[in-house]
Structure formats: C-alpha cells, structure tokens
Amino acid sequence: MALSTDFGPATALSCRECGTRYDIGPNFACIECFGPLEVAYEFGPVTRADIESGPTNIWRYRSLLPVPVDVAAKPNMQPGWTKLVKADNLAGELGMRSLYVKDDSGNPTHSFKDRVVAIAVEAARNFGFTTLSCSSTGNLAGAVGAAAARAGLDSCVFVPANLEEAKIVVASVYGGRLVGIDGTYDEVNRFCSELIGDSLGEKWGFVNVNLRPYYAEGSKTLAYEIAEQLGWRIPDQIVIPVASGSQLTKIDKGFKELIRLGLVEEKEYRIFAAQAEGCSPVSTAYKAGHDVVQPVRPNTIAKSLAIGNPADGPYVLDIARRTGGAVEDVTDPEIVAAIRLLARTEGVFAETAGGVVLGVTRKLVENGQLDPGAETVILNTGEGLKTLDAVSAEARPAAVIRPSLDAFRTAFAN
C-alpha cells in the first residue's frame, strides 16, 4: 500500500510502554512488547495568534494534530469549538466556587466522537482505505457513519444489539451498514480485531483499532479548547468520563503539550475519572490500590461507558495518581438524578455519560476529594436525546387540562 506522507507535524508512532518507534502507518500495537502505539511529533513554532486566526472548529489546532495543512478545505464534519458553559447555578447547588461544563453535545452528531473520527478519516484517506468501520457503544457508530458519508467513503459499523434505540437510529441513518452483535462491547471489539486480519476487512480502516493512534489524538482538542476558552489557562481540576480511558489520557497529553509549547503557563492540575458503578473496573482498581484493571461484565444504563476491559485503564490510574486526582463511580439512580440536576440548573440535557460525570463530581465534593474552591471543568460528552430511556419514567405533563383559564386555575390553585 502506498502511504501518504502528509501527516502534518506527526513524525512517527511510538510505543507507550517501551518507546520503540515505527514509521507512520496503520498500526496500533508494538511488535516488541505489544504495548499501544501513539503519535509522536516534531512541532514547529506555534503561537496563540496562529491558533486564534484559524477556523472555529478543531482545525484551528491542525499544527498540533496528525493532519495535512489543508485539512480544513477537505469535505469533513468540522467538529469542535463547542460551548464552555459557566455553570454558576449548578456551582451554587454543589457549593462550588467556579464550575464550567464543556458541552460537546453541540458537535455534528451530538457527541465528542466527531472529534476523534475527524482525525481518523484523514488517516484513512492517507492510507488509501475505502471503508470506514468501528466497534461502538453507540455514539462512535453515528460519528463514523456521518463522517464517511461526508468524505465519500463506505462505512460498516458494529454495535451491541441492545443499544439505546436512538443510537441505533443515528448509526443507521447515514446509509452505511450497521451490524448488531449479540454480545458486549468487548466482544464486538474482539470480533473487529479478527476482521482486520481477514480478506473481508481489506481496505477497511477501523477507527478505534488499526487507526486508533490517530483517532485518539482527536481528544486532545478538548484540552486545547478548554484552555483557550478559559483565556489560555488550564483549569485547576477536570472531571472526565471513562469508557476505554483514551479520552482522559489524551486530554492530559494535550495539557502537557500546551505547557511545553509555551501556550499556557505551567501549573499543577488534577484529573478525576468518572465511571458508572455497573461498569467500574478502573474505579475498583483505584480504590483497591491496584495497578492492574480487572475486566468486568457491564450492567449499567450508561451504555456509552460500558467497556468492561478498558484498554487505557492502567494509564488512567497513573494519571489520576500523578495529578492528585481520583477515580470514582456512581449508581444508575445517581446518574439519572445528575442528568436532571444539570438540565434544571443550566439547561444542558446530558446523556448518561454526562450524568456519570456530574454524579461523580457531586460525590467527590461531598467526600472532600475535589476542592470546591478551585476552578473546575466537567465534561458532557453527548446529547441527552440519545438516552431518553434513562429519564423517561418521570417524563409526563404536570397536568392535563381543558383549554381554559378556569381549568388552569383549578389545576394549579396551590
């Protein structure tokens, strides 16, 4: 396969475990130690002014990503530059001084997955892949379908068959193939790994397998945007949901890159990881003081976080401990209560993963692990309309009345 060399500042792939370096290519595991590969860079001069003059999407950071310089002109979904909501009402409820919600539900398919897929699409183009694919807990399938349609690629996505109905609809509407698998996400992911080595998967780019090193870099743009939207500073604390754990590790990488490049002042920051109790292998390991994450079988309404064997789990533990953060989990009822709290206080309707983050944030404040006086950012990674089942049980009119003032007065006299 003839490979393009236009990966911007990216120069190699590097093993996160042993440091062995490889040429840029559609590879994801080190042949020396089987550790995960990630993108290595040689950054040129980058200034705040350069970034601020760019488009209002993730391509304003193209000089920090493995993409060509002309990426903004190509047909893509142009995700990013989502709102950073100053959540004063919510902060008051929680007894916090300064709280922000990074609301990624404003992306094209209404989740942060549009960011990572946008980077993967560019790698797929460079490697000559003709079909974009993935294993997914829902949001990624929709993002892949949309991005492939926009880029003129075929798509075939694989999901657990018991996903929320809204996510099934979103994943299927873009015209690609949607395949339900009778099993957990981890079983879906194993199947996709087998498909890569089969002739059926020839010319297929699996965004979270053989394109994973590039795909994962898209999460750095959350760190870049948060820092820029705060006036070019890193928050004191950030709470991040954990499924595979990749998003958290790349946000940490993004903050460190901003410091190294002199785009923000160096400072200490704390990273907290949030899981649902029904799928909390990283939280369990953290509380037990372990370095190894024991896989579990998920059982939670937060299906977008239902990865029982998270690939980046050990790295999440390392980052939480290094930064003085923590890993915590919440029950399904706490998730639902948090979704309603965020909607009631800030008008942000989060999907279940956002409920996990806010539920954990409240728990961390209550148990004294999170400083209520420090500037804090929490993530909402998806749109609540995709997980309506979580809150539908209590969704009903306050009253059903005749269309008259007398009927209204009678119904609401008290």
Solvent accessible surface area in square Angstrom, and as a share of the most:
residue,aa,sasa,rsa
1,M,132,0.59
2,A,99,0.77
3,L,71,0.36
4,S,40,0.25
5,T,134,0.78
6,D,65,0.34
7,F,4,0.02
8,G,43,0.42
9,P,22,0.14
10,A,10,0.08
11,T,60,0.35
12,A,10,0.08
13,L,0,0.00
14,S,21,0.14
15,C,5,0.03
16,R,65,0.24
17,E,108,0.49
18,C,67,0.40
19,G,43,0.41
20,T,45,0.26
21,R,137,0.50
22,Y,44,0.17
23,D,124,0.64
24,I,32,0.16
25,G,3,0.02
26,P,36,0.22
27,N,71,0.36
28,F,82,0.34
29,A,41,0.32
30,C,1,0.00
31,I,133,0.68
32,E,120,0.54
33,C,55,0.33
34,F,169,0.70
35,G,5,0.05
36,P,46,0.29
37,L,8,0.04
38,E,38,0.17
39,V,3,0.02
40,A,17,0.13
41,Y,35,0.13
42,E,126,0.56
43,F,41,0.17
44,G,42,0.40
45,P,138,0.87
46,V,17,0.10
47,T,67,0.39
48,R,100,0.37
49,A,68,0.53
50,D,82,0.42
51,I,1,0.00
52,E,89,0.40
53,S,95,0.62
54,G,18,0.17
55,P,44,0.28
56,T,96,0.56
57,N,12,0.06
58,I,0,0.00
59,W,0,0.00
60,R,17,0.06
61,Y,0,0.00
62,R,78,0.28
63,S,49,0.31
64,L,0,0.00
65,L,0,0.00
66,P,1,0.01
67,V,1,0.01
68,P,1,0.01
69,V,119,0.68
70,D,73,0.38
71,V,0,0.00
72,A,35,0.27
73,A,92,0.71
74,K,56,0.24
75,P,61,0.38
76,N,10,0.05
77,M,49,0.22
78,Q,84,0.38
79,P,1,0.01
80,G,14,0.13
81,W,78,0.27
82,T,9,0.05
83,K,135,0.57
84,L,31,0.16
85,V,30,0.17
86,K,110,0.47
87,A,0,0.00
88,D,79,0.41
89,N,95,0.49
90,L,0,0.00
91,A,4,0.03
92,G,59,0.57
93,E,92,0.41
94,L,19,0.09
95,G,56,0.54
96,M,14,0.06
97,R,155,0.57
98,S,11,0.07
99,L,0,0.00
100,Y,27,0.10
101,V,1,0.00
102,K,0,0.00
103,D,11,0.06
104,D,1,0.01
105,S,13,0.08
106,G,61,0.59
107,N,3,0.01
108,P,52,0.33
109,T,3,0.02
110,H,88,0.39
111,S,0,0.00
112,F,26,0.11
113,K,41,0.18
114,D,4,0.02
115,R,0,0.00
116,V,3,0.02
117,V,1,0.00
118,A,4,0.03
119,I,0,0.00
120,A,0,0.00
121,V,3,0.02
122,E,2,0.01
123,A,1,0.00
124,A,0,0.00
125,R,62,0.23
126,N,18,0.09
127,F,0,0.00
128,G,34,0.32
129,F,14,0.06
130,T,72,0.42
131,T,7,0.04
132,L,0,0.00
133,S,0,0.00
134,C,0,0.00
135,S,0,0.00
136,S,1,0.01
137,T,14,0.08
138,G,2,0.02
139,N,10,0.05
140,L,7,0.03
141,A,0,0.00
142,G,0,0.00
143,A,0,0.00
144,V,0,0.00
145,G,4,0.04
146,A,3,0.02
147,A,7,0.05
148,A,1,0.00
149,A,56,0.44
150,R,130,0.47
151,A,19,0.15
152,G,69,0.66
153,L,34,0.17
154,D,91,0.47
155,S,11,0.07
156,C,3,0.02
157,V,3,0.02
158,F,10,0.04
159,V,0,0.00
160,P,10,0.06
161,A,64,0.50
162,N,106,0.55
163,L,16,0.08
164,E,16,0.07
165,E,133,0.60
166,A,32,0.25
167,K,1,0.00
168,I,52,0.26
169,V,82,0.47
170,V,37,0.21
171,A,4,0.03
172,S,52,0.33
173,V,103,0.59
174,Y,76,0.29
175,G,71,0.68
176,G,29,0.28
177,R,139,0.51
178,L,49,0.24
179,V,53,0.30
180,G,45,0.43
181,I,37,0.19
182,D,144,0.75
183,G,21,0.20
184,T,26,0.15
185,Y,23,0.09
186,D,19,0.10
187,E,59,0.27
188,V,0,0.00
189,N,47,0.24
190,R,136,0.49
191,F,78,0.33
192,C,0,0.00
193,S,55,0.35
194,E,124,0.56
195,L,16,0.08
196,I,50,0.26
197,G,75,0.72
198,D,65,0.34
199,S,95,0.61
200,L,133,0.66
201,G,6,0.05
202,E,122,0.55
203,K,93,0.40
204,W,31,0.11
205,G,0,0.00
206,F,1,0.00
207,V,0,0.00
208,N,10,0.05
209,V,8,0.04
210,N,11,0.06
211,L,0,0.00
212,R,49,0.18
213,P,3,0.02
214,Y,1,0.00
215,Y,11,0.04
216,A,6,0.05
217,E,0,0.00
218,G,0,0.00
219,S,2,0.01
220,K,0,0.00
221,T,0,0.00
222,L,1,0.00
223,A,0,0.00
224,Y,0,0.00
225,E,0,0.00
226,I,0,0.00
227,A,0,0.00
228,E,17,0.08
229,Q,52,0.23
230,L,10,0.05
231,G,54,0.52
232,W,20,0.07
233,R,105,0.38
234,I,0,0.00
235,P,1,0.00
236,D,47,0.24
237,Q,2,0.01
238,I,1,0.00
239,V,0,0.00
240,I,0,0.00
241,P,8,0.05
242,V,0,0.00
243,A,21,0.16
244,S,22,0.14
245,G,4,0.03
246,S,10,0.07
247,Q,14,0.06
248,L,0,0.00
249,T,10,0.06
250,K,5,0.02
251,I,0,0.00
252,D,3,0.01
253,K,35,0.15
254,G,0,0.00
255,F,0,0.00
256,K,90,0.38
257,E,3,0.02
258,L,0,0.00
259,I,36,0.18
260,R,158,0.58
261,L,46,0.23
262,G,59,0.57
263,L,4,0.02
264,V,7,0.04
265,E,144,0.65
266,E,142,0.64
267,K,65,0.27
268,E,166,0.74
269,Y,16,0.06
270,R,73,0.27
271,I,0,0.00
272,F,0,0.00
273,A,0,0.00
274,A,0,0.00
275,Q,1,0.00
276,A,1,0.01
277,E,97,0.43
278,G,26,0.25
279,C,1,0.01
280,S,13,0.08
281,P,3,0.02
282,V,0,0.00
283,S,0,0.00
284,T,84,0.49
285,A,4,0.03
286,Y,49,0.19
287,K,112,0.47
288,A,55,0.42
289,G,55,0.53
290,H,102,0.46
291,D,102,0.53
292,V,111,0.64
293,V,15,0.09
294,Q,135,0.60
295,P,67,0.42
296,V,61,0.35
297,R,169,0.62
298,P,29,0.18
299,N,126,0.65
300,T,15,0.09
301,I,55,0.28
302,A,0,0.00
303,K,57,0.24
304,S,13,0.09
305,L,10,0.05
306,A,13,0.10
307,I,15,0.08
308,G,1,0.01
309,N,81,0.42
310,P,5,0.03
311,A,69,0.54
312,D,5,0.02
313,G,0,0.00
314,P,52,0.32
315,Y,37,0.14
316,V,0,0.00
317,L,1,0.00
318,D,80,0.42
319,I,15,0.08
320,A,0,0.00
321,R,85,0.31
322,R,131,0.48
323,T,19,0.11
324,G,38,0.37
325,G,9,0.09
326,A,1,0.01
327,V,2,0.01
328,E,11,0.05
329,D,13,0.07
330,V,1,0.01
331,T,43,0.25
332,D,42,0.22
333,P,100,0.63
334,E,66,0.29
335,I,0,0.00
336,V,31,0.18
337,A,47,0.36
338,A,0,0.00
339,I,3,0.02
340,R,86,0.31
341,L,10,0.05
342,L,3,0.02
343,A,40,0.31
344,R,159,0.58
345,T,13,0.08
346,E,35,0.16
347,G,69,0.66
348,V,10,0.06
349,F,63,0.26
350,A,0,0.00
351,E,1,0.00
352,T,1,0.01
353,A,1,0.01
354,G,2,0.02
355,G,1,0.01
356,V,0,0.00
357,V,0,0.00
358,L,1,0.00
359,G,4,0.04
360,V,0,0.00
361,T,0,0.00
362,R,69,0.25
363,K,66,0.28
364,L,0,0.00
365,V,27,0.16
366,E,133,0.60
367,N,75,0.39
368,G,62,0.60
369,Q,64,0.28
370,L,1,0.01
371,D,67,0.35
372,P,53,0.33
373,G,34,0.33
374,A,14,0.11
375,E,16,0.07
376,T,0,0.00
377,V,0,0.00
378,I,3,0.01
379,L,4,0.02
380,N,2,0.01
381,T,6,0.04
382,G,0,0.00
383,E,32,0.14
384,G,0,0.00
385,L,107,0.53
386,K,10,0.04
387,T,5,0.03
388,L,82,0.41
389,D,109,0.56
390,A,19,0.15
391,V,18,0.10
392,S,58,0.37
393,A,79,0.61
394,E,109,0.49
395,A,72,0.56
396,R,172,0.63
397,P,94,0.59
398,A,97,0.75
399,A,42,0.33
400,V,135,0.78
401,I,71,0.36
402,R,166,0.61
403,P,145,0.91
404,S,50,0.32
405,L,126,0.63
406,D,95,0.49
407,A,10,0.08
408,F,107,0.45
409,R,143,0.52
410,T,110,0.64
411,A,49,0.38
412,F,96,0.40
413,A,81,0.62
414,N,194,1.00
